[in-house]
Amino acid sequence: MTNIAEGFDRGGNKEFIHFLTIARGSLSEVKSLSYAALDIGYLQDNKVTLIQERIIKLSNLINGFIRYLNKTDRKK
C-alpha cells in the first residue's frame, strides 16, 4: 500500500508504474513467506490457500492498473 501511495505522489505515470511494480514484487514476498509459514507449521493449508487467492487477485488488479496507466497521458 505504501509503495502505491508513494508512486502516485511522484506525479508521473512512469514513476507510478515503477512503484506499482515494486508493490507487485512485495506480493511475491508475501507469497514466499506464506509457504515458509506453512512449512514451519505457523499457518494451515486453508489459510495459505486464502492468502494465495488474495495475492492473485491483487496482482491482477495491479497488472490492470499498470496497463491502464501505460495508455493514459499523465506521463512525466
mmJSON file of the N, C-alpha and C atoms, coordinates in Angstrom:
{"data_MODEL":{"atom_site":{
"group_PDB":["ATOM","ATOM","ATOM","ATOM","ATOM","ATOM","ATOM","ATOM","ATOM","ATOM","ATOM","ATOM","ATOM","ATOM","ATOM","ATOM","ATOM","ATOM","ATOM","ATOM","ATOM","ATOM","ATOM","ATOM","ATOM","ATOM","ATOM","ATOM","ATOM","ATOM","ATOM","ATOM","ATOM","ATOM","ATOM","ATOM","ATOM","ATOM","ATOM","ATOM","ATOM","ATOM","ATOM","ATOM","ATOM","ATOM","ATOM","ATOM","ATOM","ATOM","ATOM","ATOM","ATOM","ATOM","ATOM","ATOM","ATOM","ATOM","ATOM","ATOM","ATOM","ATOM","ATOM","ATOM","ATOM","ATOM","ATOM","ATOM","ATOM","ATOM","ATOM","ATOM","ATOM","ATOM","ATOM","ATOM","ATOM","ATOM","ATOM","ATOM","ATOM","ATOM","ATOM","ATOM","ATOM","ATOM","ATOM","ATOM","ATOM","ATOM","ATOM","ATOM","ATOM","ATOM","ATOM","ATOM","ATOM","ATOM","ATOM","ATOM","ATOM","ATOM","ATOM","ATOM","ATOM","ATOM","ATOM","ATOM","ATOM","ATOM","ATOM","ATOM","ATOM","ATOM","ATOM","ATOM","ATOM","ATOM","ATOM","ATOM","ATOM","ATOM","ATOM","ATOM","ATOM","ATOM","ATOM","ATOM","ATOM","ATOM","ATOM","ATOM","ATOM","ATOM","ATOM","ATOM","ATOM","ATOM","ATOM","ATOM","ATOM","ATOM","ATOM","ATOM","ATOM","ATOM","ATOM","ATOM","ATOM","ATOM","ATOM","ATOM","ATOM","ATOM","ATOM","ATOM","ATOM","ATOM","ATOM","ATOM","ATOM","ATOM","ATOM","ATOM","ATOM","ATOM","ATOM","ATOM","ATOM","ATOM","ATOM","ATOM","ATOM","ATOM","ATOM","ATOM","ATOM","ATOM","ATOM","ATOM","ATOM","ATOM","ATOM","ATOM","ATOM","ATOM","ATOM","ATOM","ATOM","ATOM","ATOM","ATOM","ATOM","ATOM","ATOM","ATOM","ATOM","ATOM","ATOM","ATOM","ATOM","ATOM","ATOM","ATOM","ATOM","ATOM","ATOM","ATOM","ATOM","ATOM","ATOM","ATOM","ATOM","ATOM","ATOM","ATOM","ATOM","ATOM","ATOM","ATOM","ATOM","ATOM","ATOM","ATOM","ATOM","ATOM","ATOM","ATOM"],
"id":[1,2,3,4,5,6,7,8,9,10,11,12,13,14,15,16,17,18,19,20,21,22,23,24,25,26,27,28,29,30,31,32,33,34,35,36,37,38,39,40,41,42,43,44,45,46,47,48,49,50,51,52,53,54,55,56,57,58,59,60,61,62,63,64,65,66,67,68,69,70,71,72,73,74,75,76,77,78,79,80,81,82,83,84,85,86,87,88,89,90,91,92,93,94,95,96,97,98,99,100,101,102,103,104,105,106,107,108,109,110,111,112,113,114,115,116,117,118,119,120,121,122,123,124,125,126,127,128,129,130,131,132,133,134,135,136,137,138,139,140,141,142,143,144,145,146,147,148,149,150,151,152,153,154,155,156,157,158,159,160,161,162,163,164,165,166,167,168,169,170,171,172,173,174,175,176,177,178,179,180,181,182,183,184,185,186,187,188,189,190,191,192,193,194,195,196,197,198,199,200,201,202,203,204,205,206,207,208,209,210,211,212,213,214,215,216,217,218,219,220,221,222,223,224,225,226,227,228],
"type_symbol":["N","C","C","N","C","C","N","C","C","N","C","C","N","C","C","N","C","C","N","C","C","N","C","C","N","C","C","N","C","C","N","C","C","N","C","C","N","C","C","N","C","C","N","C","C","N","C","C","N","C","C","N","C","C","N","C","C","N","C","C","N","C","C","N","C","C","N","C","C","N","C","C","N","C","C","N","C","C","N","C","C","N","C","C","N","C","C","N","C","C","N","C","C","N","C","C","N","C","C","N","C","C","N","C","C","N","C","C","N","C","C","N","C","C","N","C","C","N","C","C","N","C","C","N","C","C","N","C","C","N","C","C","N","C","C","N","C","C","N","C","C","N","C","C","N","C","C","N","C","C","N","C","C","N","C","C","N","C","C","N","C","C","N","C","C","N","C","C","N","C","C","N","C","C","N","C","C","N","C","C","N","C","C","N","C","C","N","C","C","N","C","C","N","C","C","N","C","C","N","C","C","N","C","C","N","C","C","N","C","C","N","C","C","N","C","C","N","C","C","N","C","C","N","C","C","N","C","C"],
"label_atom_id":["N","CA","C","N","CA","C","N","CA","C","N","CA","C","N","CA","C","N","CA","C","N","CA","C","N","CA","C","N","CA","C","N","CA","C","N","CA","C","N","CA","C","N","CA","C","N","CA","C","N","CA","C","N","CA","C","N","CA","C","N","CA","C","N","CA","C","N","CA","C","N","CA","C","N","CA","C","N","CA","C","N","CA","C","N","CA","C","N","CA","C","N","CA","C","N","CA","C","N","CA","C","N","CA","C","N","CA","C","N","CA","C","N","CA","C","N","CA","C","N","CA","C","N","CA","C","N","CA","C","N","CA","C","N","CA","C","N","CA","C","N","CA","C","N","CA","C","N","CA","C","N","CA","C","N","CA","C","N","CA","C","N","CA","C","N","CA","C","N","CA","C","N","CA","C","N","CA","C","N","CA","C","N","CA","C","N","CA","C","N","CA","C","N","CA","C","N","CA","C","N","CA","C","N","CA","C","N","CA","C","N","CA","C","N","CA","C","N","CA","C","N","CA","C","N","CA","C","N","CA","C","N","CA","C","N","CA","C","N","CA","C","N","CA","C","N","CA","C","N","CA","C","N","CA","C","N","CA","C","N","CA","C","N","CA","C"],
"label_alt_id":[null,null,null,null,null,null,null,null,null,null,null,null,null,null,null,null,null,null,null,null,null,null,null,null,null,null,null,null,null,null,null,null,null,null,null,null,null,null,null,null,null,null,null,null,null,null,null,null,null,null,null,null,null,null,null,null,null,null,null,null,null,null,null,null,null,null,null,null,null,null,null,null,null,null,null,null,null,null,null,null,null,null,null,null,null,null,null,null,null,null,null,null,null,null,null,null,null,null,null,null,null,null,null,null,null,null,null,null,null,null,null,null,null,null,null,null,null,null,null,null,null,null,null,null,null,null,null,null,null,null,null,null,null,null,null,null,null,null,null,null,null,null,null,null,null,null,null,null,null,null,null,null,null,null,null,null,null,null,null,null,null,null,null,null,null,null,null,null,null,null,null,null,null,null,null,null,null,null,null,null,null,null,null,null,null,null,null,null,null,null,null,null,null,null,null,null,null,null,null,null,null,null,null,null,null,null,null,null,null,null,null,null,null,null,null,null,null,null,null,null,null,null,null,null,null,null,null,null],
"label_comp_id":["MET","MET","MET","THR","THR","THR","ASN","ASN","ASN","ILE","ILE","ILE","ALA","ALA","ALA","GLU","GLU","GLU","GLY","GLY","GLY","PHE","PHE","PHE","ASP","ASP","ASP","ARG","ARG","ARG","GLY","GLY","GLY","GLY","GLY","GLY","ASN","ASN","ASN","LYS","LYS","LYS","GLU","GLU","GLU","PHE","PHE","PHE","ILE","ILE","ILE","HIS","HIS","HIS","PHE","PHE","PHE","LEU","LEU","LEU","THR","THR","THR","ILE","ILE","ILE","ALA","ALA","ALA","ARG","ARG","ARG","GLY","GLY","GLY","SER","SER","SER","LEU","LEU","LEU","SER","SER","SER","GLU","GLU","GLU","VAL","VAL","VAL","LYS","LYS","LYS","SER","SER","SER","LEU","LEU","LEU","SER","SER","SER","TYR","TYR","TYR","ALA","ALA","ALA","ALA","ALA","ALA","LEU","LEU","LEU","ASP","ASP","ASP","ILE","ILE","ILE","GLY","GLY","GLY","TYR","TYR","TYR","LEU","LEU","LEU","GLN","GLN","GLN","ASP","ASP","ASP","ASN","ASN","ASN","LYS","LYS","LYS","VAL","VAL","VAL","THR","THR","THR","LEU","LEU","LEU","ILE","ILE","ILE","GLN","GLN","GLN","GLU","GLU","GLU","ARG","ARG","ARG","ILE","ILE","ILE","ILE","ILE","ILE","LYS","LYS","LYS","LEU","LEU","LEU","SER","SER","SER","ASN","ASN","ASN","LEU","LEU","LEU","ILE","ILE","ILE","ASN","ASN","ASN","GLY","GLY","GLY","PHE","PHE","PHE","ILE","ILE","ILE","ARG","ARG","ARG","TYR","TYR","TYR","LEU","LEU","LEU","ASN","ASN","ASN","LYS","LYS","LYS","THR","THR","THR","ASP","ASP","ASP","ARG","ARG","ARG","LYS","LYS","LYS","LYS","LYS","LYS"],
"label_asym_id":["A","A","A","A","A","A","A","A","A","A","A","A","A","A","A","A","A","A","A","A","A","A","A","A","A","A","A","A","A","A","A","A","A","A","A","A","A","A","A","A","A","A","A","A","A","A","A","A","A","A","A","A","A","A","A","A","A","A","A","A","A","A","A","A","A","A","A","A","A","A","A","A","A","A","A","A","A","A","A","A","A","A","A","A","A","A","A","A","A","A","A","A","A","A","A","A","A","A","A","A","A","A","A","A","A","A","A","A","A","A","A","A","A","A","A","A","A","A","A","A","A","A","A","A","A","A","A","A","A","A","A","A","A","A","A","A","A","A","A","A","A","A","A","A","A","A","A","A","A","A","A","A","A","A","A","A","A","A","A","A","A","A","A","A","A","A","A","A","A","A","A","A","A","A","A","A","A","A","A","A","A","A","A","A","A","A","A","A","A","A","A","A","A","A","A","A","A","A","A","A","A","A","A","A","A","A","A","A","A","A","A","A","A","A","A","A","A","A","A","A","A","A","A","A","A","A","A","A"],
"label_entity_id":["1","1","1","1","1","1","1","1","1","1","1","1","1","1","1","1","1","1","1","1","1","1","1","1","1","1","1","1","1","1","1","1","1","1","1","1","1","1","1","1","1","1","1","1","1","1","1","1","1","1","1","1","1","1","1","1","1","1","1","1","1","1","1","1","1","1","1","1","1","1","1","1","1","1","1","1","1","1","1","1","1","1","1","1","1","1","1","1","1","1","1","1","1","1","1","1","1","1","1","1","1","1","1","1","1","1","1","1","1","1","1","1","1","1","1","1","1","1","1","1","1","1","1","1","1","1","1","1","1","1","1","1","1","1","1","1","1","1","1","1","1","1","1","1","1","1","1","1","1","1","1","1","1","1","1","1","1","1","1","1","1","1","1","1","1","1","1","1","1","1","1","1","1","1","1","1","1","1","1","1","1","1","1","1","1","1","1","1","1","1","1","1","1","1","1","1","1","1","1","1","1","1","1","1","1","1","1","1","1","1","1","1","1","1","1","1","1","1","1","1","1","1","1","1","1","1","1","1"],
"label_seq_id":[1,1,1,2,2,2,3,3,3,4,4,4,5,5,5,6,6,6,7,7,7,8,8,8,9,9,9,10,10,10,11,11,11,12,12,12,13,13,13,14,14,14,15,15,15,16,16,16,17,17,17,18,18,18,19,19,19,20,20,20,21,21,21,22,22,22,23,23,23,24,24,24,25,25,25,26,26,26,27,27,27,28,28,28,29,29,29,30,30,30,31,31,31,32,32,32,33,33,33,34,34,34,35,35,35,36,36,36,37,37,37,38,38,38,39,39,39,40,40,40,41,41,41,42,42,42,43,43,43,44,44,44,45,45,45,46,46,46,47,47,47,48,48,48,49,49,49,50,50,50,51,51,51,52,52,52,53,53,53,54,54,54,55,55,55,56,56,56,57,57,57,58,58,58,59,59,59,60,60,60,61,61,61,62,62,62,63,63,63,64,64,64,65,65,65,66,66,66,67,67,67,68,68,68,69,69,69,70,70,70,71,71,71,72,72,72,73,73,73,74,74,74,75,75,75,76,76,76],
"pdbx_PDB_ins_code":[null,null,null,null,null,null,null,null,null,null,null,null,null,null,null,null,null,null,null,null,null,null,null,null,null,null,null,null,null,null,null,null,null,null,null,null,null,null,null,null,null,null,null,null,null,null,null,null,null,null,null,null,null,null,null,null,null,null,null,null,null,null,null,null,null,null,null,null,null,null,null,null,null,null,null,null,null,null,null,null,null,null,null,null,null,null,null,null,null,null,null,null,null,null,null,null,null,null,null,null,null,null,null,null,null,null,null,null,null,null,null,null,null,null,null,null,null,null,null,null,null,null,null,null,null,null,null,null,null,null,null,null,null,null,null,null,null,null,null,null,null,null,null,null,null,null,null,null,null,null,null,null,null,null,null,null,null,null,null,null,null,null,null,null,null,null,null,null,null,null,null,null,null,null,null,null,null,null,null,null,null,null,null,null,null,null,null,null,null,null,null,null,null,null,null,null,null,null,null,null,null,null,null,null,null,null,null,null,null,null,null,null,null,null,null,null,null,null,null,null,null,null,null,null,null,null,null,null],
"Cartn_x":[0.823,0.0,0.875,1.944,2.786,3.544,3.944,4.592,3.641,2.391,1.397,1.183,1.083,0.908,2.108,3.303,4.499,4.578,4.288,4.32,3.316,2.118,1.085,1.539,2.188,2.579,3.78,4.418,5.554,5.11,3.842,3.305,3.225,4.039,4.009,3.747,3.23,2.914,4.144,5.248,6.441,6.884,6.973,7.376,6.282,5.02,3.91,3.963,4.183,4.28,5.455,6.551,7.714,7.342,6.646,6.268,5.167,4.309,3.329,4.043,5.104,5.899,6.563,7.027,7.6,6.523,5.321,4.212,3.892,3.926,3.688,4.785,6.0,7.105,6.908,6.348,6.06,5.024,4.093,3.132,3.853,4.854,5.633,6.359,6.821,7.462,6.475,5.256,4.231,3.908,3.84,3.572,4.653,5.899,7.016,6.981,6.705,6.65,5.479,4.39,3.265,3.632,4.438,4.925,5.843,6.701,7.59,6.785,5.751,4.897,4.179,3.786,3.164,4.175,5.38,6.416,6.771,6.757,7.123,5.903,4.727,3.527,2.845,3.25,2.643,1.266,1.078,-0.209,-0.673,-1.981,-2.565,-2.827,-3.028,-3.242,-4.347,-5.471,-6.6,-6.269,-5.465,-5.071,-4.101,-3.19,-2.246,-2.996,-3.976,-4.785,-5.504,-6.066,-6.747,-5.77,-4.59,-3.566,-3.189,-2.982,-2.612,-3.693,-4.95,-6.056,-6.086,-5.851,-5.829,-4.647,-3.512,-2.334,-2.617,-3.246,-3.583,-4.514,-5.525,-6.482,-5.788,-4.964,-4.267,-3.266,-2.568,-1.615,-2.327,-3.478,-4.263,-4.728,-5.13,-5.551,-4.393,-3.231,-2.058,-1.68,-1.691,-1.368,-2.335,-3.612,-4.602,-4.383,-4.016,-3.755,-2.537,-1.496,-0.308,-0.667,-1.471,-1.899,-2.659,-3.544,-4.306,-3.359,-2.427,-1.518,-0.639,-0.293,0.508,-0.25,-1.562,-2.379,-2.842,-2.525,-3.011,-1.906,-2.282,-1.366,-0.706,-0.837,-0.277,1.211,1.931,3.354,4.227,5.334,6.352,7.647],
"Cartn_y":[-1.185,0.0,1.26,1.252,2.448,2.689,1.617,1.798,2.426,2.02,2.587,4.063,4.399,5.797,6.643,6.126,6.872,7.082,6.031,6.145,7.148,7.146,8.092,9.529,9.773,11.137,11.632,10.765,11.179,12.007,11.898,12.794,12.266,11.331,10.849,9.359,8.934,7.521,6.629,7.095,6.258,5.865,6.831,6.529,5.759,6.098,5.39,3.906,3.628,2.244,1.539,2.247,1.667,1.214,2.065,1.722,0.66,0.619,-0.469,-1.798,-1.774,-2.98,-3.432,-2.49,-2.823,-3.435,-2.867,-3.408,-4.835,-5.08,-6.431,-7.386,-6.914,-7.711,-8.028,-7.076,-7.318,-8.423,-8.508,-9.612,-10.951,-10.992,-12.224,-12.586,-11.577,-11.835,-12.43,-11.899,-12.437,-13.883,-14.133,-15.496,-16.45,-16.058,-16.88,-17.103,-16.049,-16.164,-17.022,-17.022,-17.877,-19.349,-19.674,-21.051,-21.412,-20.487,-20.734,-20.928,-20.11,-20.237,-21.58,-22.054,-23.382,-24.465,-24.348,-25.356,-25.502,-24.4,-24.483,-24.678,-24.798,-25.075,-23.863,-22.676,-21.454,-21.215,-21.589,-21.462,-22.829,-22.984,-24.203,-24.024,-25.159,-25.146,-24.19,-24.189,-23.355,-21.866,-21.479,-20.07,-19.683,-20.577,-20.31,-20.21,-21.07,-21.019,-19.677,-19.204,-17.904,-16.777,-16.828,-15.819,-15.848,-17.052,-17.187,-16.621,-16.88,-16.354,-14.833,-14.266,-12.803,-12.209,-12.882,-12.413,-12.387,-13.43,-13.486,-12.34,-12.115,-11.038,-9.672,-9.43,-8.146,-7.966,-9.023,-8.949,-8.623,-9.251,-8.954,-7.502,-6.982,-5.576,-4.637,-4.929,-4.096,-4.163,-5.362,-5.5,-4.716,-4.76,-3.997,-2.506,-2.074,-0.659,-0.21,-1.039,-0.715,-0.596,-1.528,-1.446,-0.146,0.231,1.475,2.678,2.731,3.872,3.986,2.86,2.893,3.524,3.601,4.159,5.591,6.15,7.486,8.531,9.803,10.916,11.534,10.952,11.534,11.251,11.287,10.921,12.142,11.924,12.971,12.488],
"Cartn_z":[0.0,0.0,0.0,0.772,0.841,-0.459,-1.156,-2.456,-3.458,-3.43,-4.341,-4.034,-2.744,-2.349,-2.763,-2.537,-2.903,-4.413,-5.168,-6.621,-7.148,-6.576,-7.002,-6.783,-5.666,-5.316,-6.126,-6.875,-7.699,-8.897,-9.288,-10.302,-11.718,-12.094,-13.47,-13.546,-14.675,-14.847,-14.789,-15.357,-15.393,-13.984,-13.101,-11.722,-10.981,-11.242,-10.609,-10.974,-12.243,-12.699,-12.029,-11.878,-11.193,-9.776,-9.05,-7.679,-7.622,-8.623,-8.7,-8.921,-9.701,-9.918,-8.619,-7.832,-6.522,-5.625,-5.647,-4.848,-5.282,-6.576,-7.085,-6.61,-6.557,-6.022,-4.549,-3.813,-2.398,-2.229,-3.164,-3.13,-3.282,-4.129,-4.296,-3.005,-2.287,-0.996,-0.002,0.032,0.922,0.544,-0.751,-1.225,-0.728,-0.896,-0.446,1.061,1.8,3.256,3.722,2.963,3.341,3.21,2.188,2.058,3.22,3.589,4.729,6.006,6.196,7.383,7.403,6.237,6.14,6.501,5.966,6.207,7.683,8.423,9.842,10.745,10.146,10.918,11.526,11.099,11.628,11.026,9.759,9.072,8.595,8.525,7.983,6.49,5.806,4.353,3.925,4.647,4.236,4.314,5.282,5.394,4.274,3.944,2.86,1.536,1.348,0.126,0.022,1.114,1.133,0.803,1.378,1.099,-0.381,-0.919,-2.329,-3.252,-2.924,-3.734,-3.712,-2.555,-2.448,-3.194,-3.143,-3.876,-5.372,-5.877,-7.306,-7.671,-6.844,-7.121,-7.116,-6.109,-6.02,-7.159,-7.504,-8.609,-9.917,-10.136,-11.336,-11.356,-10.21,-10.135,-10.446,-9.876,-10.141,-11.617,-12.199,-13.623,-14.497,-14.166,-14.912,-14.782,-13.593,-13.354,-14.158,-14.196,-14.991,-16.466,-16.975,-18.381,-18.642,-17.733,-17.864,-17.89,-16.959,-16.881,-18.12,-18.713,-19.937,-21.1,-21.002,-22.079,-21.81,-20.663,-20.318,-20.47,-20.348,-20.628,-19.402,-18.236,-17.014,-16.914,-18.0,-18.007,-17.833,-17.134,-16.977,-17.535],
"occupancy":[1.0,1.0,1.0,1.0,1.0,1.0,1.0,1.0,1.0,1.0,1.0,1.0,1.0,1.0,1.0,1.0,1.0,1.0,1.0,1.0,1.0,1.0,1.0,1.0,1.0,1.0,1.0,1.0,1.0,1.0,1.0,1.0,1.0,1.0,1.0,1.0,1.0,1.0,1.0,1.0,1.0,1.0,1.0,1.0,1.0,1.0,1.0,1.0,1.0,1.0,1.0,1.0,1.0,1.0,1.0,1.0,1.0,1.0,1.0,1.0,1.0,1.0,1.0,1.0,1.0,1.0,1.0,1.0,1.0,1.0,1.0,1.0,1.0,1.0,1.0,1.0,1.0,1.0,1.0,1.0,1.0,1.0,1.0,1.0,1.0,1.0,1.0,1.0,1.0,1.0,1.0,1.0,1.0,1.0,1.0,1.0,1.0,1.0,1.0,1.0,1.0,1.0,1.0,1.0,1.0,1.0,1.0,1.0,1.0,1.0,1.0,1.0,1.0,1.0,1.0,1.0,1.0,1.0,1.0,1.0,1.0,1.0,1.0,1.0,1.0,1.0,1.0,1.0,1.0,1.0,1.0,1.0,1.0,1.0,1.0,1.0,1.0,1.0,1.0,1.0,1.0,1.0,1.0,1.0,1.0,1.0,1.0,1.0,1.0,1.0,1.0,1.0,1.0,1.0,1.0,1.0,1.0,1.0,1.0,1.0,1.0,1.0,1.0,1.0,1.0,1.0,1.0,1.0,1.0,1.0,1.0,1.0,1.0,1.0,1.0,1.0,1.0,1.0,1.0,1.0,1.0,1.0,1.0,1.0,1.0,1.0,1.0,1.0,1.0,1.0,1.0,1.0,1.0,1.0,1.0,1.0,1.0,1.0,1.0,1.0,1.0,1.0,1.0,1.0,1.0,1.0,1.0,1.0,1.0,1.0,1.0,1.0,1.0,1.0,1.0,1.0,1.0,1.0,1.0,1.0,1.0,1.0,1.0,1.0,1.0,1.0,1.0,1.0],
"B_iso_or_equiv":[0.0,0.0,0.0,0.0,0.0,0.0,0.0,0.0,0.0,0.0,0.0,0.0,0.0,0.0,0.0,0.0,0.0,0.0,0.0,0.0,0.0,0.0,0.0,0.0,0.0,0.0,0.0,0.0,0.0,0.0,0.0,0.0,0.0,0.0,0.0,0.0,0.0,0.0,0.0,0.0,0.0,0.0,0.0,0.0,0.0,0.0,0.0,0.0,0.0,0.0,0.0,0.0,0.0,0.0,0.0,0.0,0.0,0.0,0.0,0.0,0.0,0.0,0.0,0.0,0.0,0.0,0.0,0.0,0.0,0.0,0.0,0.0,0.0,0.0,0.0,0.0,0.0,0.0,0.0,0.0,0.0,0.0,0.0,0.0,0.0,0.0,0.0,0.0,0.0,0.0,0.0,0.0,0.0,0.0,0.0,0.0,0.0,0.0,0.0,0.0,0.0,0.0,0.0,0.0,0.0,0.0,0.0,0.0,0.0,0.0,0.0,0.0,0.0,0.0,0.0,0.0,0.0,0.0,0.0,0.0,0.0,0.0,0.0,0.0,0.0,0.0,0.0,0.0,0.0,0.0,0.0,0.0,0.0,0.0,0.0,0.0,0.0,0.0,0.0,0.0,0.0,0.0,0.0,0.0,0.0,0.0,0.0,0.0,0.0,0.0,0.0,0.0,0.0,0.0,0.0,0.0,0.0,0.0,0.0,0.0,0.0,0.0,0.0,0.0,0.0,0.0,0.0,0.0,0.0,0.0,0.0,0.0,0.0,0.0,0.0,0.0,0.0,0.0,0.0,0.0,0.0,0.0,0.0,0.0,0.0,0.0,0.0,0.0,0.0,0.0,0.0,0.0,0.0,0.0,0.0,0.0,0.0,0.0,0.0,0.0,0.0,0.0,0.0,0.0,0.0,0.0,0.0,0.0,0.0,0.0,0.0,0.0,0.0,0.0,0.0,0.0,0.0,0.0,0.0,0.0,0.0,0.0,0.0,0.0,0.0,0.0,0.0,0.0],
"pdbx_formal_charge":[null,null,null,null,null,null,null,null,null,null,null,null,null,null,null,null,null,null,null,null,null,null,null,null,null,null,null,null,null,null,null,null,null,null,null,null,null,null,null,null,null,null,null,null,null,null,null,null,null,null,null,null,null,null,null,null,null,null,null,null,null,null,null,null,null,null,null,null,null,null,null,null,null,null,null,null,null,null,null,null,null,null,null,null,null,null,null,null,null,null,null,null,null,null,null,null,null,null,null,null,null,null,null,null,null,null,null,null,null,null,null,null,null,null,null,null,null,null,null,null,null,null,null,null,null,null,null,null,null,null,null,null,null,null,null,null,null,null,null,null,null,null,null,null,null,null,null,null,null,null,null,null,null,null,null,null,null,null,null,null,null,null,null,null,null,null,null,null,null,null,null,null,null,null,null,null,null,null,null,null,null,null,null,null,null,null,null,null,null,null,null,null,null,null,null,null,null,null,null,null,null,null,null,null,null,null,null,null,null,null,null,null,null,null,null,null,null,null,null,null,null,null,null,null,null,null,null,null],
"auth_seq_id":[1,1,1,2,2,2,3,3,3,4,4,4,5,5,5,6,6,6,7,7,7,8,8,8,9,9,9,10,10,10,11,11,11,12,12,12,13,13,13,14,14,14,15,15,15,16,16,16,17,17,17,18,18,18,19,19,19,20,20,20,21,21,21,22,22,22,23,23,23,24,24,24,25,25,25,26,26,26,27,27,27,28,28,28,29,29,29,30,30,30,31,31,31,32,32,32,33,33,33,34,34,34,35,35,35,36,36,36,37,37,37,38,38,38,39,39,39,40,40,40,41,41,41,42,42,42,43,43,43,44,44,44,45,45,45,46,46,46,47,47,47,48,48,48,49,49,49,50,50,50,51,51,51,52,52,52,53,53,53,54,54,54,55,55,55,56,56,56,57,57,57,58,58,58,59,59,59,60,60,60,61,61,61,62,62,62,63,63,63,64,64,64,65,65,65,66,66,66,67,67,67,68,68,68,69,69,69,70,70,70,71,71,71,72,72,72,73,73,73,74,74,74,75,75,75,76,76,76],
"auth_comp_id":["MET","MET","MET","THR","THR","THR","ASN","ASN","ASN","ILE","ILE","ILE","ALA","ALA","ALA","GLU","GLU","GLU","GLY","GLY","GLY","PHE","PHE","PHE","ASP","ASP","ASP","ARG","ARG","ARG","GLY","GLY","GLY","GLY","GLY","GLY","ASN","ASN","ASN","LYS","LYS","LYS","GLU","GLU","GLU","PHE","PHE","PHE","ILE","ILE","ILE","HIS","HIS","HIS","PHE","PHE","PHE","LEU","LEU","LEU","THR","THR","THR","ILE","ILE","ILE","ALA","ALA","ALA","ARG","ARG","ARG","GLY","GLY","GLY","SER","SER","SER","LEU","LEU","LEU","SER","SER","SER","GLU","GLU","GLU","VAL","VAL","VAL","LYS","LYS","LYS","SER","SER","SER","LEU","LEU","LEU","SER","SER","SER","TYR","TYR","TYR","ALA","ALA","ALA","ALA","ALA","ALA","LEU","LEU","LEU","ASP","ASP","ASP","ILE","ILE","ILE","GLY","GLY","GLY","TYR","TYR","TYR","LEU","LEU","LEU","GLN","GLN","GLN","ASP","ASP","ASP","ASN","ASN","ASN","LYS","LYS","LYS","VAL","VAL","VAL","THR","THR","THR","LEU","LEU","LEU","ILE","ILE","ILE","GLN","GLN","GLN","GLU","GLU","GLU","ARG","ARG","ARG","ILE","ILE","ILE","ILE","ILE","ILE","LYS","LYS","LYS","LEU","LEU","LEU","SER","SER","SER","ASN","ASN","ASN","LEU","LEU","LEU","ILE","ILE","ILE","ASN","ASN","ASN","GLY","GLY","GLY","PHE","PHE","PHE","ILE","ILE","ILE","ARG","ARG","ARG","TYR","TYR","TYR","LEU","LEU","LEU","ASN","ASN","ASN","LYS","LYS","LYS","THR","THR","THR","ASP","ASP","ASP","ARG","ARG","ARG","LYS","LYS","LYS","LYS","LYS","LYS"],
"auth_asym_id":["A","A","A","A","A","A","A","A","A","A","A","A","A","A","A","A","A","A","A","A","A","A","A","A","A","A","A","A","A","A","A","A","A","A","A","A","A","A","A","A","A","A","A","A","A","A","A","A","A","A","A","A","A","A","A","A","A","A","A","A","A","A","A","A","A","A","A","A","A","A","A","A","A","A","A","A","A","A","A","A","A","A","A","A","A","A","A","A","A","A","A","A","A","A","A","A","A","A","A","A","A","A","A","A","A","A","A","A","A","A","A","A","A","A","A","A","A","A","A","A","A","A","A","A","A","A","A","A","A","A","A","A","A","A","A","A","A","A","A","A","A","A","A","A","A","A","A","A","A","A","A","A","A","A","A","A","A","A","A","A","A","A","A","A","A","A","A","A","A","A","A","A","A","A","A","A","A","A","A","A","A","A","A","A","A","A","A","A","A","A","A","A","A","A","A","A","A","A","A","A","A","A","A","A","A","A","A","A","A","A","A","A","A","A","A","A","A","A","A","A","A","A","A","A","A","A","A","A"],
"auth_atom_id":["N","CA","C","N","CA","C","N","CA","C","N","CA","C","N","CA","C","N","CA","C","N","CA","C","N","CA","C","N","CA","C","N","CA","C","N","CA","C","N","CA","C","N","CA","C","N","CA","C","N","CA","C","N","CA","C","N","CA","C","N","CA","C","N","CA","C","N","CA","C","N","CA","C","N","CA","C","N","CA","C","N","CA","C","N","CA","C","N","CA","C","N","CA","C","N","CA","C","N","CA","C","N","CA","C","N","CA","C","N","CA","C","N","CA","C","N","CA","C","N","CA","C","N","CA","C","N","CA","C","N","CA","C","N","CA","C","N","CA","C","N","CA","C","N","CA","C","N","CA","C","N","CA","C","N","CA","C","N","CA","C","N","CA","C","N","CA","C","N","CA","C","N","CA","C","N","CA","C","N","CA","C","N","CA","C","N","CA","C","N","CA","C","N","CA","C","N","CA","C","N","CA","C","N","CA","C","N","CA","C","N","CA","C","N","CA","C","N","CA","C","N","CA","C","N","CA","C","N","CA","C","N","CA","C","N","CA","C","N","CA","C","N","CA","C","N","CA","C","N","CA","C","N","CA","C","N","CA","C","N","CA","C","N","CA","C"],
"pdbx_PDB_model_num":[1,1,1,1,1,1,1,1,1,1,1,1,1,1,1,1,1,1,1,1,1,1,1,1,1,1,1,1,1,1,1,1,1,1,1,1,1,1,1,1,1,1,1,1,1,1,1,1,1,1,1,1,1,1,1,1,1,1,1,1,1,1,1,1,1,1,1,1,1,1,1,1,1,1,1,1,1,1,1,1,1,1,1,1,1,1,1,1,1,1,1,1,1,1,1,1,1,1,1,1,1,1,1,1,1,1,1,1,1,1,1,1,1,1,1,1,1,1,1,1,1,1,1,1,1,1,1,1,1,1,1,1,1,1,1,1,1,1,1,1,1,1,1,1,1,1,1,1,1,1,1,1,1,1,1,1,1,1,1,1,1,1,1,1,1,1,1,1,1,1,1,1,1,1,1,1,1,1,1,1,1,1,1,1,1,1,1,1,1,1,1,1,1,1,1,1,1,1,1,1,1,1,1,1,1,1,1,1,1,1,1,1,1,1,1,1,1,1,1,1,1,1,1,1,1,1,1,1]
}}}
